[in-house]
Amino acid sequence: MTARVGTGFLEIDNALSGGFPIPSAVLMVGPPGTGKTTIAKRFLLKAQEQGQKGVYIETYCPPSEIKLSDVQIVDCYSWRISRKPASEFSIRSLLDLNSLYNLIKESVRLQRIDGNVGRVVFDSITDFLLYCEPRSVFRFFELFTSFLRTKRCVSLIVVEEGVHPSDHVNTLKYFADGVLLFKMESGKRLFRVESMRDTKHSLSWAEFSLG
């Protein structure tokens, strides 16, 4: 029986036979405003409640605005506004994928995620696909997700829909263990499990609430 970790959302847990497989790398793909970041943050909050460790790779807002305790933040935001890095866990450029990979590995080490269940959120890889040569991002993604699997981590990687060519997104899907799709329709938030390792699931769209 596959060990699983809850998502923090009952509707999604039910669709996944209890949650994400351990370990796994899961893509969350959808337009802005469909709930991806909220799901990712609640996923990390659940880690705190269960005494698990987490790493948050953030490209959208300053680390000071992320209200998560016991989570190691990798700052991929400050560089874009020419702000002094908030910590040693800050990248200097989105083009330096090697430095980012090393920061992720060091974050996992400091959080003592090695054999224990760890939770990692990457929000989002879209910025790197926009700034970097795509093949270098694919290689980084393969290394990043493979490393986290060896540490028994469940990682959520956010991808903004409509920004990238479909073949770029499909390449990321190839390296992932699962894909969740999100959309808005008639004022409702919907999700669909496109794929998930070791999981029997429906391919139908289902409603979920952020409340």
C-alpha positions as CSV (number, residue, x, y, z in Angstrom):
1,M,0.0,0.0,0.0
2,T,1.4,3.4,-1.0
3,A,2.1,5.8,1.9
4,R,0.5,9.2,1.4
5,V,0.5,12.7,2.8
6,G,-2.7,14.8,2.9
7,T,-3.1,17.9,0.7
8,G,-5.0,19.9,3.2
9,F,-8.2,19.8,1.1
10,L,-10.7,17.1,1.6
11,E,-12.0,17.1,-2.0
12,I,-8.5,16.6,-3.4
13,D,-7.5,14.0,-0.8
14,N,-10.6,12.0,-1.7
15,A,-9.7,12.2,-5.4
16,L,-6.2,10.9,-4.6
17,S,-7.1,8.0,-2.3
18,G,-5.9,10.0,0.7
19,G,-3.3,12.4,-0.6
20,F,0.0,12.6,-2.5
21,P,2.2,9.5,-2.8
22,I,5.4,9.6,-0.7
23,P,7.7,10.5,-2.4
24,S,6.4,12.4,-5.4
25,A,6.9,15.5,-7.5
26,V,3.5,17.0,-8.5
27,L,2.9,19.7,-11.0
28,M,0.0,22.1,-10.4
29,V,-1.0,23.7,-13.6
30,G,-3.7,26.4,-14.1
31,P,-4.3,30.1,-14.8
32,P,-3.7,32.7,-12.1
33,G,-6.4,32.9,-9.4
34,T,-7.4,29.2,-9.5
35,G,-6.1,28.4,-6.1
36,K,-2.7,26.9,-6.7
37,T,-0.7,29.1,-4.3
38,T,-3.3,28.7,-1.6
39,I,-3.2,25.0,-1.9
40,A,0.6,25.0,-1.8
41,K,0.7,27.2,1.4
42,R,-1.9,25.1,3.2
43,F,0.1,22.0,2.3
44,L,3.1,23.5,4.2
45,L,0.8,24.6,7.1
46,K,-0.3,21.0,7.4
47,A,3.3,20.0,7.7
48,Q,3.8,22.2,10.7
49,E,0.7,20.7,12.4
50,Q,2.0,17.2,11.9
51,G,5.6,17.9,13.0
52,Q,7.0,17.7,9.5
53,K,9.5,20.0,7.9
54,G,9.1,22.2,4.8
55,V,10.9,24.2,2.2
56,Y,9.3,27.1,0.2
57,I,10.9,28.3,-3.0
58,E,9.2,31.6,-3.6
59,T,9.3,33.9,-6.7
60,Y,6.3,36.2,-6.2
61,C,6.6,38.0,-2.8
62,P,9.2,39.1,-0.2
63,P,10.1,36.5,2.4
64,S,9.0,38.8,5.1
65,E,5.4,38.5,3.8
66,I,5.4,34.7,4.0
67,K,3.8,33.8,7.3
68,L,5.1,30.2,7.7
69,S,7.1,29.1,10.7
70,D,9.5,26.2,10.7
71,V,9.7,26.5,6.9
72,Q,13.0,27.2,5.1
73,I,12.4,29.9,2.5
74,V,14.5,30.1,-0.6
75,D,14.2,33.7,-1.8
76,C,13.8,34.0,-5.6
77,Y,12.1,37.3,-5.4
78,S,14.4,40.0,-4.0
79,W,16.7,40.1,-7.0
80,R,14.0,41.4,-9.3
81,I,13.5,44.6,-7.4
82,S,17.3,45.1,-6.7
83,R,16.7,44.6,-3.0
84,K,19.4,43.3,-0.8
85,P,18.9,39.6,-0.4
86,A,17.0,38.7,2.7
87,S,19.3,35.9,3.7
88,E,22.0,33.6,2.5
89,F,19.2,31.6,1.0
90,S,18.6,34.1,-1.8
91,I,19.5,33.7,-5.4
92,R,21.2,36.6,-7.3
93,S,19.7,35.8,-10.7
94,L,17.1,33.5,-12.2
95,L,19.7,32.5,-14.7
96,D,21.8,30.8,-12.0
97,L,20.1,27.4,-11.7
98,N,23.2,25.7,-10.2
99,S,23.1,28.1,-7.2
100,L,19.3,27.5,-6.8
101,Y,19.8,23.7,-6.8
102,N,22.5,24.0,-4.2
103,L,20.3,26.3,-2.0
104,I,17.5,23.7,-2.2
105,K,19.9,20.9,-1.2
106,E,21.2,22.9,1.7
107,S,17.7,23.9,2.8
108,V,16.7,20.2,2.9
109,R,19.9,19.4,4.9
110,L,19.2,22.2,7.5
111,Q,15.6,21.0,7.8
112,R,16.9,17.5,8.5
113,I,14.7,16.1,5.8
114,D,16.5,12.8,5.2
115,G,14.4,9.7,5.5
116,N,11.6,11.7,7.1
117,V,8.6,13.0,5.1
118,G,9.4,16.5,3.9
119,R,7.3,18.9,2.0
120,V,8.6,21.3,-0.7
121,V,6.8,24.0,-2.6
122,F,8.1,25.7,-5.7
123,D,5.9,28.7,-6.6
124,S,6.6,29.0,-9.4
125,I,8.8,27.5,-12.0
126,T,7.2,29.7,-14.6
127,D,9.6,32.5,-13.9
128,F,12.6,30.3,-14.7
129,L,11.1,29.0,-17.9
130,L,10.6,32.7,-19.0
131,Y,14.1,33.8,-18.2
132,C,16.3,30.7,-18.8
133,E,17.0,28.5,-21.8
134,P,14.2,25.9,-21.6
135,R,16.6,22.8,-21.8
136,S,18.5,24.1,-18.8
137,V,15.3,24.3,-16.8
138,F,14.3,20.8,-17.8
139,R,17.6,19.5,-16.7
140,F,17.4,21.4,-13.4
141,F,13.8,20.1,-12.9
142,E,14.9,16.5,-13.4
143,L,17.8,16.9,-10.9
144,F,15.7,18.8,-8.4
145,T,12.8,16.3,-8.4
146,S,15.1,13.3,-8.4
147,F,17.1,14.7,-5.4
148,L,13.9,15.3,-3.4
149,R,12.6,11.8,-4.1
150,T,15.8,10.4,-2.5
151,K,14.9,12.4,0.7
152,R,11.3,11.1,0.7
153,C,9.9,14.5,-0.1
154,V,6.6,15.4,-1.6
155,S,7.1,18.5,-3.8
156,L,4.5,20.7,-5.4
157,I,5.6,22.7,-8.4
158,V,3.4,25.5,-9.7
159,V,3.1,26.2,-13.4
160,E,1.1,29.2,-14.8
161,E,-1.1,28.1,-17.7
162,G,-1.1,30.0,-20.9
163,V,2.4,31.4,-20.4
164,H,4.5,28.6,-22.0
165,P,4.4,26.6,-25.2
166,S,2.5,23.3,-24.6
167,D,5.6,21.3,-25.4
168,H,7.5,22.9,-22.5
169,V,4.7,22.1,-20.1
170,N,4.5,18.5,-21.5
171,T,8.3,18.1,-20.9
172,L,7.8,19.0,-17.2
173,K,4.9,16.6,-17.0
174,Y,7.2,13.8,-18.3
175,F,9.5,14.2,-15.3
176,A,6.7,14.6,-12.7
177,D,5.0,11.9,-10.8
178,G,1.6,13.6,-11.0
179,V,-0.3,16.5,-12.5
180,L,-3.2,18.4,-11.1
181,L,-5.0,20.8,-13.4
182,F,-7.0,23.8,-12.2
183,K,-9.5,26.2,-13.8
184,M,-12.4,28.6,-13.0
185,E,-15.8,28.0,-14.5
186,S,-19.0,29.8,-13.7
187,G,-17.5,31.3,-10.6
188,K,-16.4,27.9,-9.3
189,R,-12.9,26.5,-8.7
190,L,-12.4,23.2,-10.3
191,F,-9.5,20.6,-10.3
192,R,-8.7,17.5,-12.3
193,V,-6.2,14.8,-11.6
194,E,-4.5,14.3,-15.0
195,S,-2.1,11.7,-13.6
196,M,-0.7,10.5,-10.3
197,R,1.7,7.7,-9.6
198,D,0.3,4.6,-7.8
199,T,-3.1,6.2,-7.7
200,K,-6.5,5.1,-9.1
201,H,-8.4,8.3,-9.9
202,S,-11.1,9.8,-12.0
203,L,-10.2,12.1,-15.0
204,S,-13.3,14.2,-14.4
205,W,-13.3,17.8,-13.2
206,A,-14.5,18.3,-9.6
207,E,-15.3,21.4,-7.5
208,F,-13.3,22.4,-4.5
209,S,-13.4,25.3,-2.0
210,L,-10.5,27.3,-0.5
211,G,-12.5,28.0,2.6
